[in-house]
Amino acid sequence: MADEEKWSLVIKPKRKLLDLQIRELIYYRDLIFLFVKRDFVTQYKQTILGPLWFVINPLISTVMYTFVFGRLANIGTDGIPYTLFYYSGAMLWTFFSGCFMDSSNVFVNNANVFGKVYFPRLVVPINYVFSNSIRILVQFAMLMIFLGYYLFIGSNVPEVRVHPSWFALLFPFLVLWLAAIGVGAGIIISSLTTKYRDLRQLVSFGISLVMYAAPVVYPLSEIPQRFNWVAYANPVCAPIELFRLWFFGTASVNMNMILISLGVTVFLVITGLILFSQNEQNFIDVV
């Protein structure tokens, strides 16, 4: 009797409500690296400044926010220097919105690839997280230069008081937290945009409005009491405020806000993964 053939990879239809296929994701880790490299090269190929745009974009936003919200509108920053306050807000929001927008178009933008070859579809959202992580790490390095400058002059200028804490070492946790919110919400939207394309227009418009419901250009302490519910409803508020508390020593965040944000994050991730797992089985017939 001939020996049974042994295969290195067996592709089976999904039967479970949530099937993450962790082993397959590990097996295809080289593909994730190739996707990250492809996105990086495609975005900055034939550009003059290349990756310097990682830093230029938040710097331009910082200058604009400082002029409009800091000087003209005279909105306070809880004593945090304008450069640190607005640059950190722009950096964290850009990372979150990048993960969200990329993930919200995962099926539509990759339909040609998904329809031709097999690989775990979660490779693509994971690739988006790594691609955006490169950007935020470069921007974070620039922020540390600004922070070092203000720490140096703080002893000579009484108005400048920046007090980083040891909790700043948990910065990777905040990055993972924001990525989970962005990807979780993004893949929920991606599961809907396969059928309803006009949602893409609504999402692009909506994400720019949601930014003003987060402490990007103002601290939570500036929100009137009757609108405090906005800070609890938006899960992005807690990680942004925690970042400022850990790095600058000033923020308006409490444990209830943190727990609600973490609960919403878990809900978005689980719901997104379930919808993604179910939608990837038949989306090619719809797209």
Secondary structure, 3 states (H helix, E strand, C coil): CCCCCCCCCCCCCCCCCCCCCHHHHHHCHHHHHHHHHHHHHHHHCCCCCHHHHHHHHHHHHHHHHHHHHHHHCCCCCCCCCHHHHHHHHHHHHHHHHHHHHHHHCHHHHCHHHHCCCCCCCCHHHHHHHHHHHHHHHHHHHHHHHHHHHHHHHCCCCCCCCCCCCHHHHHHHHHHHHHHHHHHHHHHHHHHHHCCCCCHHHHHHHHHHHHHHHCCCCCCHHHCCHHHCHHHHHCCCHHHHHHHHHHHHCCCCCCHHHHHHHHHHHHHHHHHHHHHHHHHCCCHHHCC
